[in-house]
Amino acid sequence: MKLHLLRYFAVLAEELHFGRAAERLSITQPPLSAALKALEDELGVTLLERNSKHVALTAAGTAYLGEVRLILERVNQAAQTARAVAAGLRGRLDIGFTGSMVVRDMPAIVQDFSREAPGIELQLREMSSSEQTDALMHRQLHAGFVNVATVPAALDSLPLACDSFVCCLPSGHPLADLPEIDLRSLSDETFVMFSREVAPANHDNVVALFSRAGIHPKTRHASRQWLTVVALVAAGMGVALVPASMARAGIAGARLVPLTGEPHPTVGVLAWPRAHRPAALEAFIAVARQRLPPLPGVSARAPEGSRP
């Protein structure tokens, strides 16, 4: 059944006058009469009783009109939804994040976006960096906050705000109250490390710091999350190097102390598939660009400090 036949019938049923109905539809009376006959023939019922002076709905026509109005309303809603989604005003985004991102840029970006685009549902999924990268490559996520320095060629990314490694010590450790720590003074300590299989970049960055300091750390425990690393240190299971932003987690029993020398930056980006950018994702990226520090060479506000 053609949709225009339903529209013609609905207008005619409201006007109960072929001339006025044709004028509303911007057509002449003959095609309107032909459309009504075609509809009645298809249904096998009479919808309107009409003569030269009178047009009235039959019982079948009255019942059919109620159903037709529902159909036309749903069609209109479907069109509005399609336009809203195409314009980035409606829809859903699946966003991945690692546990440590809750103390970095992710919450602020999500909150900003939710205020600017309330019609778009955000579904947050906690995943490791490697899981996110794989999901992004297979378009199972729209975007992800990942602990990597670079992304595969099929992905685009924005660097997160500056963060640096600091030393994480149990609060009762002899060095916990120092203003800063030389990494070489920890050469005899037992370390809690980030699992390499979960996020190789995080693990390798920490190992590189040890290598530059000329020490070979003793490792007893490996964790899948920075939050767990800090919790293990707080429980007296060793010491660790963690991002300074972990101070915002407020885990009791752990102290974060800056390292001497130049800051040792941690990695982190917002990544998304290069070839698949629906309007809602474009809007999310735009909000992230406003919140995150500019790329080198672009003047803007200085990034917020990340030292504990």
C-alpha positions, 0 to 999 in steps of 0.5 A: 500500500502506498503511503500517499493514499493514507495521507489523502484519505486522512485529509479527506476524512477530516474535510469531508469535502473533495474540493477542500481536501484537494486544495489542502493536498495541492492536487486536483479533485480527479486524482483524489477521487482516483486515490480513494477508489484505489484504496477502497478497492485494495481494502475491499471496503467502502470508507466514504459514502459520497454523492453530489451533496454529501460525504460521510465516513462509514463505520469501516472508514471511521475505524480505519481513520484511527489506525491511519492517523497512528501510522502517519504519526509514527512515520512522521516520528521516524522521519524526525528521528532520522533527521535528528540522528543525521544532525547529531542531535539523537542517537547513542555512542559506545565509549570505552575507557580504562579504569584510570581515566575516571581521574583524568579527562574522561568524566569532564568530557562526558559531562560537557557532552551530556549537557550539550547533547542531551538527546544522545545516550552515552554508554560507557564501557570499562575495558583495557587499552588493548581491548579498546583498540581491537573494538575500535578497529572492528567498529564495536566502539565509537571512541575510547579513552586508552593508555597508548602513545600512538594508535593504528593507522585506521584510527584517529586520536587526540592526546589527553591533558598532561600527566606525569609519573610519580612515586607511589609509597605506603604512607608509613614508608620512610621516604613518604614525607619527602618533597620529591624522590630520586628514582635511584633511591628506590633501587632496593625496593619491591615494585608493583607493576602494571601488567604488560599484556593489558597495556604495553605502553604503560608497562614499557614507559615505567620500565624505560624510567627504570632503565634511564635511572640505571636500576633493575626493579624487583617486581612481585606483583602485576596489576591490570589497573592503575587503581589496583596498583595504588591499592596494593601499595597502600596495603604495603605490598611494595612501591610503584610508579603511577600517573600523578592523576591517581592522587584524585582517587583518594586511596587511603594509605598511599602517598604520591611523591614527585620524582626529581628532574624533568617530568616523566609524561604518561600516555593517554589519548581519545581514539576513534575509527578514522573511516566511521564518524557519525554526526553524534561522534563528530559532536563528541570529538568537538566537545573533547577538543574544547576540553583538552589542551591544544596541539603543539603550536596552537595557543590556548589555556595552559593545561591543568596541573596534574601534580598531586 
